[in-house]
Amino acid sequence: MFGDVIVKGKANSAEISSVDEYIAKCPEEVQDKLKEIRNAIREAAPGATERTDYFQMPGYSYEGYDYDGMFAWFSFKKPYIRLHLRPPVIQEHKKELAGCITTKAIVSFPAGKWPSVALVKKLVKASLNVMKDKY
């Protein structure tokens, strides 16, 4: 339904067999939000391959594009839930991301300012468009 789950990768030096396992290894207080983000990405990019072998975190790809078709990832690094996207998505959405820590390709949402489903979908679709527009 949402593509294959590739069962390779490591996080915190422990083998990961799936995105479910990655989420289960995160603190209990963030697991529901990570599941919500996962579902939002799946809805924004139907048919994308869900995998954990690229950057050792849950990521999403479509074959046939640069960077192995990767266009979005999510992760947890205490105390932040992070969304990893293709540049220049974060720069183009600076107003919506005010109060978050950002880099060129990562937005870190602090506890209490975690992203809405609508924002995740918007950012993921923008990242997907950046990838597709290169071709």
C-alpha positions in Angstrom: 0.0 0.0 0.0 2.7 2.5 0.9 5.6 0.7 -0.7 8.1 -1.7 0.7 9.7 -1.3 4.1 13.5 -1.9 3.7 14.8 -3.6 6.7 18.3 -2.4 7.1 19.9 0.3 9.2 21.1 1.2 12.6 20.1 3.7 15.2 21.8 4.1 18.6 24.0 1.2 17.6 21.0 -1.2 17.6 19.8 -3.0 14.5 16.5 -1.6 13.2 14.2 -3.9 11.3 11.5 -1.4 10.5 10.1 2.0 11.1 7.9 0.5 13.8 10.9 -0.7 15.6 12.7 2.7 15.2 9.6 4.4 16.8 9.4 1.8 19.6 13.0 2.5 20.5 12.2 6.2 21.1 10.9 7.5 24.4 7.3 6.6 25.0 6.2 10.3 25.3 7.1 10.9 21.6 6.0 7.7 20.0 2.5 8.8 19.2 3.7 12.0 17.6 6.3 10.1 15.5 3.5 7.8 14.4 1.4 10.8 13.5 4.3 12.3 11.5 4.8 8.9 9.7 1.2 8.8 8.7 1.2 12.4 7.5 4.2 11.6 5.3 2.5 8.5 3.9 -0.6 10.5 3.1 1.4 13.3 1.4 3.5 10.8 -0.6 1.4 7.7 -1.4 3.4 4.9 -2.9 6.7 6.1 -1.6 9.1 3.5 -0.3 9.4 3.6 3.5 12.9 2.6 4.6 15.4 2.8 7.5 18.6 2.2 5.6 19.4 5.7 4.5 20.9 7.9 7.3 19.7 5.2 9.8 16.3 6.8 10.3 12.9 6.5 8.8 13.0 7.9 5.3 10.9 8.0 2.1 11.9 7.6 -1.5 10.7 7.2 -5.1 13.0 5.4 -7.5 14.7 7.2 -10.4 15.8 10.4 -8.7 19.1 11.7 -7.3 20.1 10.8 -3.7 18.5 7.4 -4.2 15.1 9.1 -4.5 15.0 10.2 -0.9 12.9 13.3 -0.2 11.9 13.2 3.5 13.0 11.7 6.8 12.0 12.0 10.4 13.9 11.3 13.6 14.0 12.0 17.3 17.1 13.4 19.0 16.3 14.5 22.5 14.5 16.8 23.1 13.6 17.4 19.4 11.5 15.7 16.8 13.2 16.4 13.5 12.0 16.5 10.0 14.6 16.3 7.3 13.8 17.7 3.9 15.4 18.7 0.7 16.7 22.3 0.5 15.3 24.9 0.0 12.0 23.8 1.6 12.9 25.0 5.1 14.1 28.4 3.9 10.9 28.8 1.9 8.8 28.1 5.0 10.7 30.2 7.6 7.6 32.0 8.8 5.8 28.8 9.6 8.9 27.4 11.3 9.6 30.4 13.5 10.6 29.2 17.0 12.1 26.0 15.6 15.8 25.3 15.2 16.6 25.0 11.5 19.5 24.2 9.2 19.5 24.0 5.4 17.8 20.6 5.5 16.6 19.9 9.0 13.9 21.5 11.2 14.0 20.6 14.9 10.7 21.0 16.7 11.0 21.5 20.4 8.7 19.8 22.8 5.4 21.6 22.9 5.9 23.0 19.4 5.7 19.8 17.5 4.4 20.1 14.0 0.8 19.7 12.9 -0.2 17.0 10.4 -1.1 19.8 8.0 2.4 21.4 8.3 4.2 18.0 7.9 2.2 17.3 4.7 2.9 20.7 3.3 6.6 20.4 3.9 6.8 16.9 2.6 5.0 17.8 -0.6 7.3 20.8 -1.1 10.3 18.5 -0.6 8.9 16.0 -3.1 8.3 18.8 -5.6 11.9 20.0 -5.2 13.1 16.5 -6.0 10.8 16.1 -9.0 11.5 19.6 -10.4 15.2 18.7 -10.8 14.1 16.2 -13.6 
